[in-house]
Amino acid sequence: MTPLHALLVLRDRSEAEGLAALIAAAVYAAPAYTDTVQGALDLLASAPYGVVILDDHPRGGTGLAALTRVRERYPALPVIMVSAARSEGTAIDAFHLGVTDYIPKKRGYGEVVAALVAQLAAHVPLTPRTRLLDLPDGISGALIRPTYQNRLRLIGDQCTRPVCAPSPCWKRRGASSSAPSRRGPTGPRCSSSPMSTSPTWSATPL
């Protein structure tokens, strides 16, 4: 496995230390660290990095603003955003801005991030085109992967799905076709199938 140099941009130092240890064990390379947006841009300008792990609330700005600036300068650089926000809107905005993956800060999220970094170090894309099921023509295999982005797609599909019309068989037995049942049952819905810093820049040492 080729060592992959990661850049951590996290507000909380103790959280960064724990995540750095997991990443270093996974890719045999200690990541660099900073807690500010400007520090991240300075480090990215000083040396090549293989991935950025970006907090949604770094010091000196928001995660979305930092993502925008990174994307403007390094459009092909993988960026994984970690977020404690309990908002689908934040995730949607991040994907619109080009984030590679969005990981909620839940128990065990560090192992998920370390696994993604190890995948990049092995030169395997984060959204491989491997097909494990027989899919209809025109449907990408990436759409069946259990990613946060696909969960958002599913939520959007459920919000726009129509409700089936009531069935005539719901009418009271023995009543005429023009007399609806007073009980009014509801109809079914439609179903469907250790860290380091660059010597050139004064990032916060850990």
Sequence and secondary structure as in RCSB ss.txt:
>XXXX:A:sequence
MTPLHALLVLRDRSEAEGLAALIAAAVYAAPAYTDTVQGALDLLASAPYGVVILDDHPRGGTGLAALTRVRERYP
ALPVIMVSAARSEGTAIDAFHLGVTDYIPKKRGYGEVVAALVAQLAAHVPLTPRTRLLDLPDGISGALIRPTYQN
RLRLIGDQCTRPVCAPSPCWKRRGASSSAPSRRGPTGPRCSSSPMSTSPTWSATPL
>XXXX:A:secstr
     EEEE S HHHHHHHHHHHHHHHSS  EEESBHHHHHHHHHHS  SEEEEESS BTS HHHHHHHHHHH T
TS EEEEE    HHHHHHHHHTT SEEEE  TTHHHHHHHHHHHHHTT  SS     S   TT  GGGGS  HHH
HHHHHHHHHH       GGGS TT  TTS  SS               TTS     
